[in-house]
Amino acid sequence: MGIDEAIEKFHDYIATERRMAAGTVRNYISDLQDFAAWLQRQEVTSVEELTAREVREWQMEHMERGEAAGTVKRRLSSLSAWFLYMRRHGLCDRDVMAKVSAPRLPKRLPVFFKESETEHLYDAGLFADDFMGRRDALILRMLYETGIRRSELVGLNVSSVDLSAMTLKVLGKRNKERIIPIENELAHNIKEYFALKQQEKGDSECLFVNRKGERISVDEVYRVVKKYMNLLSHADRISPHVFRHSFATHILNEGGNIQAISELLGHADLSTTEVYTHVSRAHLKEVYKHAHPRGKKKE
């Protein structure tokens, strides 16, 4: 089977049958198309010709260009998913990736916004007093107060919100639903937004819409976060996902239970959430250093 045909079949599988998030599908296919272009230069045209050698050489070329280890690891993950699909569907009869090792990643703690920075999300003067300003305010507050992923926020519908029960129904990875509680002020913000949205944009089922009244895109959510948080924060990185890190870190710093945080975030494995305990410890050390009389002393 030709390389391009195998990639096309995989695309149909993850987009239609598995119904993966559009961003995930886009990343997988982008990596595979990059690999296919490299294979074409090596005059490798069929799946049957592929071995671990081609994958390792492609990997090495990216590393020699100075590409980040995390990006290379993600590319290899895309190939692993593709090869697994082909083996399971009889398109490939060997485990090509078994002899391929991904680069080791340096351990990096999640970046998060300070609580003093996120408090400014509730300043009356930060957002314009019109539909777009109200929408932007609700986007940022919802990202911070629920810890949902950018793709999950984009997928929200009006019916996802239950104001009587004060809950939000989120469709996460692998189509797994979870229920997140919302507090009074956020529920009030949502109710006001609903009324304004209906008045300005009609009865669209989509919760967050753009100027045309269509469902907002993940790219627009990113731009909204950058627009405001560049004004408010000195974090090393600013993105919608930093709100997710902030949500978990701030709850943990206030004594929240790690198991509960894991469930709220929709993590399949508790070990994924445990990284925030390291962030919390780092926060406590910083508090000690600046607040305790002995902590202030130089060594």
Secondary structure, DSSP 8 states (H G I E B T S, - for coil): -BHHHHHHHHHHIIIIIS---HHHHHHHHHHHHHHHHHHHHTT--BGGG--HHHHHHHHHHHHHTT--HHHHHHHHHHHHHHHHHHHHTTS--S-GGGG---------------HHHHGGGG-TTSS-SSHHHHHHHHHHHHHHHH---HHHHHT-BGGGEETTTTEEEEE-GGG-EEEEE--HHHHHHHHHHHHHHHHHH-S-SBSSB-TTSSB--HHHHHHHHHHHHHHH---S--SHHHHHHHHHHHHHHTT--HHHHHHHHT-SSHHHHTHHHHHHHHHHHHHHHHHSTTTTS--
